[in-house]
Amino acid sequence: MKALTWQGSYDVRIENVPDPTILEDTDVLLRVTATAICGSDLHLYRGKVPGMKDGDILGHEFMGIVEDVGPAVTRVRRGDRVVVPFTISCGDCFFCSRALFAACENTNPDRGAILNKKDARSGAGMFGYTHLYGGYAGGQAEFVRVPQGNVGPLVIPDSTLRDEQVLFLSDILPTGYQAVLNAAVGPGSSLAIFGAGPVGMMSAACARLLGVERIFMIDHHPYRLEFARDTYGVETIDFDEEEDPAALIVSLTGNRGVDASIEAVGFEAKGSKLETAMTTLKLEGSSGKALRQCIAATRRGGIVSVPGVYAGFIHGFLFGDAFDKGLGFRMGQTHVQQYMPQLLEHISNGELHPDVIISHRMRLSDAPKGYEVFEKKQENCRKVVLTPD
């Protein structure tokens, strides 16, 4: 089969690789009909995440048709059209039984990214996301092996829903939804979203769904801000033009700040020259600028919600400011399986339209070009969806 493989920093290639097979009784073999390039994939593309090996198949946002199932699979059957969550979860462990699927103790044989790990078990394995998270082959391919077929895949029974309408149930839509839930906002609330990428957009969509009244969105790509303003009615701030977005937000909210902030950028947030140098020298793991802005923009007693991926340690976290303001922090990988059914219902009812953010549709064979366009923000790229040739 054809698959997109990682060969080093900024080097991804379409190659012919062996077809996947059923290895465990609970496996599903999926024929991929649509897959997407996620912002998190760009961290891998740039070589910023350890644990990648030459030839690893990328991709954790995908869906398709069930081609075969292991003898213990009862939830799906051959011919079903399904969306697959990016986390792989057993459904039975301490955390899965509490619907904390991203914390599953049984699907990641590797160590994860925690530095001060002690003997704590690793969190869930993930598709196409390094050998820190199980080394599972991803879905930017013609076929993919899906472990835990009774827990992950969600059947899409409505044939009138196009793949593009439901594809983002695999990651960015539940991620944006969990970010808003973690922010504990609702009707009448105010919210700042740092980052107008796909997760930031989905956060804005879900915030509107839940009745958030006032939304600020901060980014430095004018075309993304314009789209967010036109689509979700947000108030936009370009941090290339506004040196201190948090100061502006505070001034526009009665010198209090917003009820909550969502940090949808992650560890590669554009930081100071010092932080850029420190991350290059491996003296810190992540830029803290976006988090500092969130702390400054959020009112006393508010919440900072972090769906953006972070690893390692951060310079200048300003924990004292967070303490003084009495802020709460909620963060982590998304418990996708928990939210997929209700979000599918919102899509079916016409209350959510996640596909509106798609700007580029390409064949799988053009995936290397898709990564380049997305990485360089060319052609006003917001989101790339790939389909098999």
Order of alpha helices (4+ residues) and beta strands (2+ residues): beta-beta-beta-alpha-beta-beta-beta-beta-beta-beta-beta-alpha-alpha-beta-alpha-beta-alpha-beta-alpha-beta-alpha-alpha-beta-alpha-beta-alpha-beta-alpha-beta
